[in-house]
Amino acid sequence: MQESLLNKIDSNNIPKHVAIILDGNGRWAKKRFLPRFKGHQEGMKRVVEIVEVASNIGIEFLSVYAFSTENWKRPVLEVNSLMDLLVYYVEIQLDKLKKNNVKVITLGDISKLPTKAKNAIVKACNETSTNTGMVLNIALNYGGRDDIVNATKNILEDFNLGKININNIDEDIFKNYLYTTNQPDVDLLIRSGGDMRLSNFLLYQTAYAELYFTNCLWPDFKEDELFKAIIDYQSRNRRFGGV
């Protein structure tokens, strides 16, 4: 099935920047009478697989919503399990990311992460910083509104230092103060799990993104689901406000 779907993809019309809201881990576990941790564990395996597939088919930027600013409201045990999973998978996948020429970048305020998790992700960013292949944005302690507020503060700081003329501020300058500085806007945003909302993810960057929602829970999101999303994207007429 994967090969059949792959053959339907126009290699000349691959979305440059794909963002994914990884939703449904907890429900996947609940359906199987498993602890939520097992859902996150299975979901992390899908992230590893999708990163490799995305890189192989020519996606240049892949942004995954791993942990939002609101996720701190979850039970402490679940948050700790998520952080432990992050450390584990970053450590075991780092050599593979380097071999596949993937560059890791974090989106969000990682200073709030537990020390072990922060150190692991910083190490991954540092050791892949010279890679020239697909950029993997991992959103950790990220919120779209926080991103915009943070950019505004940094612009004001540069204005006060005389580094920027307020009359020169335009959309291009503003977006380079966001966490995704020097990256293109999102072309395709995918959300698994059936809910149809952005959940505070890349609000500025998704202004003209094509939105794709699927009922497939994230732990069930295999490469064929990614191919379906891209095929759907390629069937759309992107007008960007024009005719």
N, C-alpha and C positions, 0 to 999 in steps of 0.2 A: 504493500500500500504506500509506504514511504517513497519508493522509487517512482511509482505512478504519479504521486503528487509532485515530487521533485521535478519531473519532466514537464509539468504544467507551468512551472515558474519561469518567467521571462528574466533571464540573467542580466538583461540590460535595464531592468526596472526594479532593482532591489532597493528597498528603503535604506537610506544611508544611516539613519538613527532610529533604532527600535527601543522602546521602553516597555517594561513588563511589570505589572502589579501582580505579585505572587500571592494569590489568594486561594484559600480553601484547605490549607494544611490541617487545621483543627477539625474541620468537618469530615475530612477524609479519614482521620484517625477515629473520630466518634462513630462513623458508620461501621467501622471494623472493631468497635469496642476496645480500642487501644488508647493509651494516654496521648495527649496532644503532642508530646515530645516526639512520638513516633511519626506523626504527620510531618513535623518540621524536619525530621531526619530524612524521610523519604523525599520531601520537597527539595532539600539541599542536593540530593542526587540528581534531580531534574535540572537544577541550576547548572551543575557541572556539565551535563549532557547538552543543554541548550546553548551554553557558551561555546562549546566546540562546534556544534552544528552551525550556529550563527556566523562564526568566524569562517567556516569552510564555504558557506554560500555567498560570502562577500559583504555581509553587514559590517559597516565601519565603526559604528558606535552602538553599544548595547548597554542600556541602563536598567538595573534591576532594583526593585524596591525591597530591600532586605529588612529594614527596621526603621519605623517612622518615629517622629517626635512624640506621637500619641501612644506608641506601643509600650512606653514605660508604665502605662496604667494596668498592664496585664499582671497576673500573679508573679511574684518574685521568682518562684521556682521555674516558671515558664521562661521568663526573661533570662535567667541564669543559664538555662538549657540552650536557649538560642545563641547566647554569647559563646558557650562552650563549643557548640556546633560550628560557629563561625571560625573559631581558632583552629579546630580540628581540620576543617576542609581547606582553609587557607594554607595550612602547613603541608597537607598531603598533596595539594594541587599546585603548589607554587612552581615546582620544577616543570610541570606540564604546561603551565601558563607561559613560562619563560621559553620553553621549547617551541610552543606554538606562536611565539612573538606577540602575545597579548599584553597590552599595557593596562595596568589596574589603576584606577583613580577612585577616590572616595568622594561622595557628595554628602554634605551634612557636617554637623559639629561632633567630630569623633573624640573631642576632649572629654566628653561625658561618659565614654565607654569604659568598662572595666580595664585595668591596666594590661592584662594579658591579651584581651581582644584588640585593644588599641595598638599594642606593640606588634601583633601579628599582621594587622592590616597595613600598618606603616611599613613594615618590612616588605610586604608584597608590593606596595607602591614603589618603594625605593629600588627594589631588585628588578622591577619591570619598567622603570622610568625611561629607559632608552629603547624599548621595544617599539617597532614601527607598524605592527599589525593592528588588529581590532582593539579599540579602546573599550574596556569593561568598566563602566561606572557602577560602583556598589553604593547604594544610598543607605547610610547608617545614621541613625538619629537625625533623619532628614524630614523636613516639612517644606512644602512649596511656599507657604506664606513666610516662614522663617527665612527662606532663601532670598525672597524679595526684600524683606526688612533688613537682612544682613547686607545685601547689596546697596541699599539706600544709605545705611550707616557708613559704609566704606566710601561711597561717593561723596558724602558730606565731609568725611575726614580728609579726603584728597582735595576737596574744594577749600577747606579751611587752611590746608597746607600750600594752597596756590598751585596745585598740580593740575587742576582742571577748571576750565571756564564753563560756568553754568549754562551759557548760551550754546555751547557745543554739545551738550548732552542730548543724545538721540537714542533710538532703540538699540542700535549696534553697540554704542558705548555702554549703555545700561546692562545689556545681557553679558558683557564681558566682566561684569562685577559679580555675576552669579557663580555658583559652584561649577557650572558647566562652561566656564570661560573658554573661548576659542573653539567651541564645539557648535555644530549645526543644530538647528531646532529639531525636535522630534518629528519624524515622518509618520510613524505608526506606533500607537500605544495599545498594548494588549493587556486585558485584565481577565484572569481566570477566575473561576469560582461562582460565576453567575450574577454578581452584583454589578450594577452599571453606574459607577461613580469614580471620580478621580482620586478621592481620598487624600487630597493635599499633596499630590505627586507632580512635580515639574510643571506647576501651573503656568508659568511664563513661557516655558519652552514648548508646551503642547498647544499653543494658541491655534495653530492650523494643522495639528496632527489628525490623522485618520484614526478613529477609535474602533477597536475590535473587542467585543465582549463575548466570552464563551462560558458555558455552564461547566465545562471541564474543570475539575478541581486540580490545583497545581501539581500534586504528586502524580496525577494521571496525565500531565501535559508532556507528551513525548514529542519527538521531532515532527511527526505528522501533523500535530496541532499547530506548530509553528509554520509549517508549509501552508496549511489551510488559511492562516491569518495573512500570510504574504500574498497568496493567490487572491484573496478577497481584496486586499490593498491594491493590487494591480488592476482590479476591475473598476476602480473608482476614478472619477474625473476630478482631479485636484485643481480648483479654480482660484484659490487664494483671494476670494472676494471679487474676482473678475467674472467674465461671461464664459 
